[in-house]
C-alpha cells in the first residue's frame, strides 16, 4: 500500500497495548541515504495555551507499527520504547526565565 504524506497525516495513532489514543501523525522522519521512512512523529500538545511551551513529541518507530487501516494506525510499543522515544529537548521556558 502506498500512501502520500497528506493521507498518512489524517490517520489517528492508537497504542494496542494500552489502548491510548496517541494523536494524529504530524511529521515523518526519513533516512535520506536509503530513502526509507524511519519513524512517525506526533507533536506534543500545547501547555497553558502555548505559554508554557509544548509537551514532548512522541516518536513511533516503523518497527512498532502493526496495522495501517483506513482511519487509524495501530502500534504496539513496549514501556521502554514509549519512554525513550520522546523528542523533548531543553527549551527556554517561561518558568526558567523567572528564576
Secondary structure, 3 states (H helix, E strand, C coil): CCCCHHHHCCCEEEECCCCCEEEECCEEEEECCCCEEEEEEECCCECCCCCCCECCCEEEEHHHEEEECCCEEEECCCHHHHHHCECCCCCCCHHHHCC
